[in-house]
Amino acid sequence: MSRSSVATFACIAFLVAACGKYKDQIANQKDEISKLRIDRAELEQSKSDLEAEIEKLKSDAGALGAKNSELEATIANLVEYQKALEDQIEKLGGDKKKMQQKFQAAQSNLDSQQKLIEEMKRRQAQAQARLDQLRKMLAKFKNLIEGGKLNVRIRNGKLMLELPSAILFPSGKASLSDDGKATLAEVAAVLTDIRKREFQVAGHTDDVPISSARFPSNWELSTARAVSVVKFLQNEGMKPKNLSAAGYSEYMPAASNKSEGGRAQNRRIEIVLMPNLDELPDLSSLEKEISK
């Protein structure tokens, strides 16, 4: 074999060996490419999965954001509601205090009204007892009233016994006549039974002036006659501390002085039943009975 053939053969052998080696490399590269393709597909799938997960997370984040906004709005509403409740509680506390004050005031007013009612009942019972007592007194004076020796009148809420001066005194005199003494004795017998009562004896004259050594004017005459009656009543057993005398001259007439009949009415003695300060009776019903 020639040297050139050997070289050629060697060259061919080298090329064959090199081709085999390249084939192996190519096969390895193909395997590597296949693996890379698989890895790429897996990476692309992972990327797709990650992108899908990211989208889901974004969606969840949006939903959470909306839920968070809703919760924040709910919290704000709850805070506002709590504030309103606190204000209402505070207001109710103030209203409760005011209501308690009003209730206490109403209770106090009710107690006052109850006391007033009790006081009115007590006064009514007293007034009724006094009226019953006065009716009994009137019944005892029936004979004197029917005999024209005594009149019973009510003036300014006061009950008074009116006796004509002609029955009690001689004309122009202050000394009691026998008939006058008898009449006053009957009056005193009734009045002594009336307890806790003051009596004022008032003397009245007509407007005809009198002038004498003892009575320079009607003032002295009216006063002297009142004193004479007071002393007689005292002697008949009435307590002097419950008696008083007053003279009114002609200045409190019961009738007109223009006629003799009117002047006769004005010449009188009045025994006034003085009311106590804590018992001012309403005698209107009794006055109607007397006027019948």
Summary of the structure (lengths in Angstrom):
residues: 292
radius of gyration: 65.4
end to end distance: 191.5
largest distance: 215.8
contacts: 752
relative contact order: 0.08
helix: 67%
strand: 11%
